[in-house]
Amino acid sequence: MSLPWLRENWQQVVREQQQGKLAHAYCVPWQVDLGSAAFVEEWIKLLLCTQPQKRACGQCKSCLLHKAGNHPDFYAVGSNEGRVISVDQIRELLGKLQHTPNQAGAKVVWLQDAEKLSVTAANALLKTLEEPTRDTYFIVTPERTERLLPTLRSRMQLLRINIPTVAEIERWLAQKLARVLSDAELQACQRYRQRPLALLEWAKSGDYPRDYVAELSAAVLTNAPLPSVSKSDFQDWLLATEQWLQELVRVQQGLAGHDLLMAEQRSAQQQFLRNKNYNVTDLSSWLQLCYSIRQQTNEQSGLNGPLLLQELWMRWL
């Protein structure tokens, strides 16, 4: 595993496979900028390989079939253009899983966009997750685990992708860029520690994205006018709102500076929380409202997302 912060996760799954202790289903939050795509791809190859060690051999027939994109015992199911995953898709998958493995090894299912499972599709999966066929493994990758049915979540083992420390990102980024990092890049390592792969691309190009979180934080902390939100940037502001509330939770819980995304704002954030007498329960309830706004606007096209978000912001003032 070339990404250093994922090595502990990788060692865990390799160890469990070698000891015959793999669970039949794992839930892996889909965080591409942390390397979840690379991790899942390597894991699928490891599970399908008939001569695995600490990684797939890359030479056996099973590895070659997967590399060619036509392994008969690998099944990928996901949303089609953002639509729900239907019960028919799941029933078709379950029918295929009843067959014996073509390569006399493992059958591997990669269930992408799992939060888009319809209720009937999720329920159709439950029995298989309770009593899977032999040597069948599910890797389930939702963007948000809280949007899975609780009954579905309870039948899977959660594997969270490790978030690197700032020092790990600094070493890794300097190695990738083959040079000493600038002061601005060092600050970016703190700010974007949850998005190291994106950070690498930005550092290469010098083209950093608009920092919606910093803009929102500055507006709230200084009593400046709140940002205007349009349909085109609504999702960016909604994500920034979630990230800022999560940062306030970390500040309220007294986490150390190296665990914060914007450590330089810690004093101002603490003062804001004291002045408003906000606690973790308040912040968590607003986070849940963010998740609810996201779900509602995804499922109901007529809702005014920008207005819902701005109404939430007004509660803070």
C-alpha positions, 0 to 999 in steps of 0.5 A: 500500500503506497499511501502511508496512512493506509498501511495500518488498514491494509495490514488489518485486512491482510492479517484477517485474511491470512488468519481466516477471520475475514468478515463476509461484509465490510462497509468502507466509507467512500472518501476518494481524496483519502485513497479509498478508491485505491484501497478498495481496488487493491483489496478486491484484487487480493480477495480474488487472487488464488496465490495471495501473500500480502498483496495479489500476485498479479500473475495467476489466472484470476488476477489476469482475468480481473486485470482484463476486466472480465473476472466471472466471480467479481460483481460491481453494482452501483447507482446509474446516473444518480438513480436509486439502486433497484430491487431488480438489480439486487435480485439479479446479483443474488441470483448470480451469487448462487452459482459456484465460483468459476475460478474455484476461489472467492466471489467478490461483490463491490456495492457502490453508492450503497446509500442509494439502495431503495428500501426494498433493495436493502431488505432484499440484501439482508438475508444474504448478508446474514447467511452469505454463500461460502467464500463470498465477500461484500465490500460496501462503499457508501459516501455516508454510512449514516444513510444506510438502513440500520439493519444493513449497517449492523450486518457489516463490519465498519472499516474507516479509512485512517486520516493521516497526521499533518506530519505524515502529509508533509513528509508524503507531499514533500517526497511526491513533489521532490522538494521542500514545502513552502509555508503556504503548502505547510499550512495547506497540509493542516487545512486539507489533512482529510484530502491529501490526494487532492492536495497533491494535485493542487500543489502540482498545479498551483491551482487551489480551490475556493475555500468555502469553509474559511469564508463561512467561518470568517463571516460567522465569527466576525458578524459579517454578511453571510455568503450568498448561495446559488443553485450552482454552488449550493452543494459546495456551501452545504459541504462547507457547513458540515465541515465547519460544524465538525470543526466546532465539535472538535474545538468544543471537545478540546482536541489538540491543535494538530487534530484541527483543520483550522488551528489558527482560528481556534481561539476565535471559535472558542470565543464564539461558542462561549458567547453563544453558549453552544454545546456539542449537542447543539452542533450535532443537531445542526449537523443532522439538519445538514445531512437531512437537507442533503438527503431531501434535496437529492430526493426531491427536485423541487426543494429550494436548497439554498434557502434551506441552508441560509435558514440554518445559518440564521439559527447561529446568529 
